[in-house]
Amino acid sequence: MAWHLRAVAKSWIAGAIFALTFLASLETKAQTVGDNTTIIWAIPPLAPAFIWHDNTLKGYAADTQEWFTSRLPDYAHSVLEVPLARLLAEMKNGAEGELRCSTTLIPTAERRDYIVFAKTVLLHLPNAVVIRAGEEGRFDPFLTVEGHVDLDRLLATGDLQSAVRIGRAYGTRIDTALARHQNAAQVMTVADDTKFLRMLELNRIDWTLYFPSEAEYYRREQTPNLEINALPVAGNTTLLEATIGCANTPAGQKAIAEINAIIDQNPTMPWTDFYARWLGPNDRDWFFAARDQYINSDHFETRLEYSPATTGASQKQ
């Protein structure tokens, strides 16, 4: 009898230990799954893509991000403001139990080693020559037959004053032209390019270089009464592409697969309308024409080129 009770007691204890172990493993697994289903969206300081206003995140990339997160109901979502360099370092080194993603990344061969990228999400107009609206005639001598600015010819003239930012990468073609004319007296080089529209408004300069959405952001913020126009630079009219990227982990790969499915279900890229809202009227026409070519053309090499003459859009705002 005593042996039987001892055997029952041992059996009960063993069963209890097994049950506790099993429950603990389930809890650990549940925590892991829960962590992996929370996407931490890294937000770099990049206006007008991301703009913090009264503790509210705005901007075209923020709206795009919200458009996609609303279609990812199986995930929890949080945002974290972080510089791009730190974000890339954290995605490269990995953060335990966290899934980091970002909406405005440009895929490169080196980044693909530690980031898994979605198909193209964001389309941007390239850097352009920004001028005061109504003064297009002053730039006619520097236009190609397509209506694009020949930057070398513009930089060679001493009649039109400009300002560019020191150390800014405007793109290979523009950077090459600027390097050839780096000693030109009519081109000021300054450390801060956030005030160029004020300089335009005060007639201190006649033109500068900006992304059209960037120029429109500064116009709305600083010089709302100034009308501007963006002239495409010859050889630099190709749309720029960026996309969502997540840390290259099983959870990141799964999230990107779901995001790609959403992209495939929406071939007209309706979320790019958020970007278009941050453009002036003429630039919006340029963007819609280029986006239409991007979506509908079967030839990647030619589908992004823009010519004002083909759109019927006025070059004046």
C-alpha positions as CSV (number, residue, x, y, z in Angstrom):
1,M,0.0,0.0,0.0
2,A,2.8,2.4,0.9
3,W,4.6,1.5,-2.3
4,H,1.4,2.2,-4.3
5,L,1.0,5.7,-2.7
6,R,4.6,6.5,-3.3
7,A,4.2,5.5,-7.0
8,V,1.1,7.6,-7.3
9,A,2.9,10.5,-5.7
10,K,5.9,10.2,-8.0
11,S,3.6,9.9,-11.0
12,W,1.7,13.1,-10.0
13,I,4.9,15.0,-9.4
14,A,6.3,13.9,-12.8
15,G,3.0,14.9,-14.5
16,A,3.0,18.3,-12.8
17,I,6.6,18.9,-13.8
18,F,5.8,18.0,-17.4
19,A,2.8,20.3,-17.4
20,L,4.7,23.2,-16.0
21,T,7.5,22.7,-18.5
22,F,5.0,22.5,-21.4
23,L,3.2,25.6,-20.3
24,A,6.5,27.5,-20.0
25,S,7.5,26.4,-23.5
26,L,4.2,27.7,-24.8
27,E,4.6,31.0,-23.0
28,T,8.1,31.4,-24.4
29,K,6.8,30.6,-27.9
30,A,3.9,33.0,-27.5
31,Q,6.3,35.8,-26.5
32,T,8.5,35.1,-29.5
33,V,5.6,35.2,-31.9
34,G,4.2,38.3,-30.3
35,D,7.6,40.1,-30.6
36,N,7.9,39.1,-34.2
37,T,4.4,40.4,-35.1
38,T,5.3,43.9,-33.9
39,I,6.8,46.0,-36.6
40,I,8.8,49.0,-35.4
41,W,8.8,51.5,-38.2
42,A,11.9,53.6,-38.1
43,I,11.3,57.3,-39.0
44,P,14.4,59.2,-40.3
45,P,14.2,63.1,-40.2
46,L,13.3,63.6,-43.8
47,A,10.8,66.4,-44.6
48,P,8.4,66.4,-46.3
49,A,8.4,62.6,-46.3
50,F,8.1,62.6,-42.5
51,I,7.1,65.7,-40.5
52,W,6.4,65.8,-36.8
53,H,3.8,68.4,-36.0
54,D,2.2,68.7,-32.5
55,N,3.3,65.1,-31.8
56,T,1.6,63.9,-34.9
57,L,3.5,62.3,-37.7
58,K,2.6,63.7,-41.1
59,G,4.2,63.8,-44.6
60,Y,3.8,61.7,-47.7
61,A,5.9,58.8,-46.5
62,A,4.0,58.8,-43.2
63,D,0.7,58.6,-45.1
64,T,2.1,55.9,-47.3
65,Q,3.2,53.9,-44.3
66,E,-0.2,54.2,-42.7
67,W,-1.8,53.1,-45.9
68,F,0.2,49.9,-45.8
69,T,-0.1,49.2,-42.1
70,S,-3.9,49.5,-42.3
71,R,-3.6,46.5,-44.6
72,L,-1.4,44.5,-42.3
73,P,-3.9,43.8,-39.5
74,D,-2.0,40.7,-38.1
75,Y,0.8,43.0,-37.0
76,A,1.1,45.6,-34.2
77,H,2.8,48.8,-35.3
78,S,4.9,51.4,-33.6
79,V,7.2,54.2,-34.8
80,L,10.6,55.2,-33.7
81,E,12.4,58.4,-34.8
82,V,16.0,57.4,-35.6
83,P,18.7,58.8,-38.0
84,L,19.3,56.8,-41.1
85,A,22.8,55.8,-40.2
86,R,21.7,54.4,-36.9
87,L,18.8,52.6,-38.5
88,L,21.0,50.8,-41.0
89,A,23.5,49.9,-38.2
90,E,20.7,48.4,-36.1
91,M,19.2,46.5,-39.0
92,K,22.7,45.2,-39.9
93,N,23.5,44.1,-36.4
94,G,20.0,42.9,-35.5
95,A,17.9,43.8,-32.5
96,E,16.8,40.9,-30.3
97,G,13.1,40.2,-30.6
98,E,12.4,43.3,-32.7
99,L,11.5,43.7,-36.3
100,R,12.7,47.0,-37.8
101,C,11.3,48.3,-41.0
102,S,11.5,51.6,-42.9
103,T,9.4,53.1,-45.7
104,T,12.0,55.3,-47.5
105,L,15.0,53.0,-48.2
106,I,16.9,52.8,-51.5
107,P,18.0,49.3,-52.2
108,T,21.8,48.8,-52.8
109,A,23.9,45.7,-53.2
110,E,25.5,46.1,-49.8
111,R,22.2,46.7,-48.0
112,R,20.6,43.6,-49.5
113,D,23.0,41.6,-47.3
114,Y,21.0,42.6,-44.2
115,I,17.8,44.1,-45.5
116,V,15.0,42.5,-47.5
117,F,13.3,45.0,-49.8
118,A,9.8,45.1,-51.1
119,K,8.9,45.9,-54.7
120,T,9.0,49.7,-55.5
121,V,6.7,51.7,-53.3
122,L,7.8,55.3,-53.5
123,L,8.4,57.3,-56.7
124,H,10.1,60.7,-56.6
125,L,10.8,63.4,-59.1
126,P,14.5,64.0,-59.4
127,N,16.4,67.1,-58.5
128,A,15.5,70.0,-60.8
129,V,16.3,73.7,-61.4
130,V,13.9,75.7,-59.2
131,I,13.1,79.3,-60.3
132,R,10.6,82.0,-59.7
133,A,7.4,81.4,-61.7
134,G,7.0,83.8,-64.5
135,E,10.8,84.0,-65.3
136,E,10.9,80.9,-67.5
137,G,11.9,83.1,-70.5
138,R,15.2,83.9,-68.8
139,F,16.1,80.2,-69.0
140,D,15.0,79.6,-72.6
141,P,18.5,80.0,-74.0
142,F,19.6,77.0,-71.8
143,L,16.8,74.6,-72.7
144,T,17.1,71.6,-75.0
145,V,14.6,70.7,-77.6
146,E,12.8,68.6,-75.0
147,G,12.4,71.6,-72.7
148,H,15.1,70.4,-70.3
149,V,17.8,72.6,-68.8
150,D,21.3,72.1,-70.1
151,L,23.0,72.6,-66.8
152,D,26.5,73.1,-68.2
153,R,25.3,76.0,-70.3
154,L,23.4,77.5,-67.4
155,L,26.4,77.2,-65.1
156,A,28.6,78.8,-67.7
157,T,26.6,82.0,-67.9
158,G,27.5,84.8,-65.5
159,D,24.1,86.5,-65.8
160,L,22.1,84.2,-63.4
161,Q,23.0,83.8,-59.8
162,S,22.5,80.5,-57.9
163,A,23.2,78.8,-54.6
164,V,23.9,75.1,-53.9
165,R,24.7,73.2,-50.7
166,I,28.2,72.2,-49.9
167,G,28.6,68.4,-49.9
168,R,25.1,67.6,-51.0
169,A,24.9,64.7,-53.5
170,Y,22.5,65.9,-56.2
171,G,23.1,62.9,-58.5
172,T,25.9,61.9,-60.8
173,R,25.0,64.1,-63.8
174,I,24.3,67.2,-61.7
175,D,27.3,66.7,-59.4
176,T,29.6,66.3,-62.5
177,A,28.4,69.6,-63.9
178,L,28.8,71.4,-60.6
179,A,32.3,70.1,-60.3
180,R,33.2,71.4,-63.7
181,H,32.0,74.9,-62.6
182,Q,33.0,74.8,-59.0
183,N,34.9,78.1,-59.2
184,A,32.1,80.0,-61.0
185,A,31.6,83.3,-59.2
186,Q,27.8,83.3,-59.8
187,V,27.3,80.0,-57.9
188,M,27.3,80.4,-54.1
189,T,28.1,77.3,-52.0
190,V,26.6,77.3,-48.5
191,A,26.2,74.9,-45.7
192,D,22.4,75.2,-45.2
193,D,20.0,74.9,-48.1
194,T,16.8,75.3,-46.1
195,K,16.7,79.1,-46.9
196,F,17.2,79.0,-50.6
197,L,13.5,79.9,-51.3
198,R,13.8,83.0,-49.1
199,M,16.9,83.9,-51.2
200,L,14.8,83.4,-54.4
201,E,12.0,85.6,-52.9
202,L,14.5,88.3,-52.1
203,N,16.0,88.1,-55.6
204,R,19.4,87.3,-54.1
205,I,19.5,84.3,-56.4
206,D,17.8,83.4,-59.7
207,W,17.7,79.6,-59.4
208,T,18.7,76.7,-57.2
209,L,18.5,72.9,-57.1
210,Y,15.9,71.0,-55.1
211,F,13.8,67.9,-55.2
212,P,10.4,69.4,-56.4
213,S,8.6,68.1,-53.3
214,E,11.4,69.6,-51.1
215,A,11.0,72.9,-52.8
216,E,7.3,72.9,-52.3
217,Y,7.7,72.0,-48.6
218,Y,10.0,75.0,-48.0
219,R,7.7,77.2,-50.1
220,R,4.7,76.4,-48.0
221,E,6.6,76.7,-44.7
222,Q,8.6,79.9,-45.4
223,T,7.5,81.8,-48.5
224,P,3.8,81.0,-49.1
225,N,3.3,84.0,-51.4
226,L,6.2,83.0,-53.7
227,E,5.2,81.1,-56.8
228,I,7.9,78.7,-58.1
229,N,8.6,76.4,-61.0
230,A,10.8,73.4,-61.3
231,L,12.6,72.8,-64.7
232,P,13.8,69.3,-65.4
233,V,17.6,68.9,-65.9
234,A,18.6,67.4,-69.2
235,G,19.6,63.7,-68.6
236,N,18.2,63.8,-65.2
237,T,14.5,63.3,-65.7
238,T,14.2,59.7,-64.5
239,L,12.0,59.0,-61.5
240,L,13.8,57.9,-58.4
241,E,12.6,54.8,-56.6
242,A,12.5,53.9,-52.9
243,T,10.7,51.2,-51.0
244,I,10.0,49.5,-47.7
245,G,12.8,47.4,-46.3
246,C,12.8,45.2,-43.2
247,A,15.6,43.4,-41.4
248,N,16.6,40.3,-43.3
249,T,15.2,37.8,-40.8
250,P,12.5,35.2,-41.2
251,A,10.0,37.7,-39.7
252,G,11.2,40.4,-42.0
253,Q,11.0,38.2,-45.1
254,K,7.4,37.2,-44.1
255,A,6.4,40.8,-43.6
256,I,7.9,41.9,-47.0
257,A,6.2,39.0,-48.7
258,E,2.8,40.3,-47.4
259,I,3.7,43.8,-48.4
260,N,4.6,42.6,-51.9
261,A,1.2,40.9,-52.1
262,I,-0.5,44.2,-51.3
263,I,1.6,46.0,-54.0
264,D,0.6,43.3,-56.6
265,Q,-3.1,43.8,-55.7
266,N,-2.8,47.6,-56.4
267,P,-1.0,48.0,-59.7
268,T,-2.0,51.6,-60.1
269,M,0.1,52.5,-56.9
270,P,-2.7,54.6,-55.4
271,W,-0.5,55.5,-52.3
272,T,1.7,57.6,-54.6
273,D,-1.0,60.2,-54.6
274,F,0.2,61.2,-51.1
275,Y,3.5,62.2,-52.7
276,A,1.7,64.1,-55.5
277,R,0.0,66.3,-52.9
278,W,3.5,67.6,-51.9
279,L,4.1,69.0,-55.4
280,G,3.2,72.2,-57.1
281,P,0.6,72.0,-59.9
282,N,3.1,71.8,-62.8
283,D,5.3,69.3,-61.0
284,R,2.2,67.3,-60.2
285,D,1.5,67.1,-64.0
286,W,5.1,66.0,-64.5
287,F,4.8,63.3,-61.8
288,F,1.5,61.9,-63.1
289,A,2.9,61.7,-66.6
290,A,6.0,59.9,-65.4
291,R,4.1,57.6,-63.1
292,D,1.8,56.6,-65.9
293,Q,4.8,55.7,-68.0
294,Y,6.3,53.8,-65.1
295,I,3.1,51.7,-64.5
296,N,2.2,51.1,-68.2
297,S,5.4,50.8,-70.1
298,D,7.0,47.4,-70.8
299,H,10.4,49.0,-71.3
300,F,12.1,50.0,-68.1
301,E,15.0,51.8,-70.0
302,T,12.6,54.4,-71.6
303,R,9.5,54.5,-69.5
304,L,10.7,57.2,-67.0
305,E,11.7,59.9,-69.4
306,Y,9.7,63.1,-69.3
307,S,9.3,65.8,-71.9
308,P,7.0,68.8,-71.2
309,A,5.9,68.8,-74.8
310,T,4.4,65.3,-74.5
311,T,2.2,66.1,-71.5
312,G,0.6,69.3,-72.7
313,A,1.3,70.8,-69.2
314,S,2.2,74.4,-68.9
315,Q,5.6,75.2,-67.5
316,K,4.1,78.0,-65.4
317,Q,2.4,77.7,-62.0
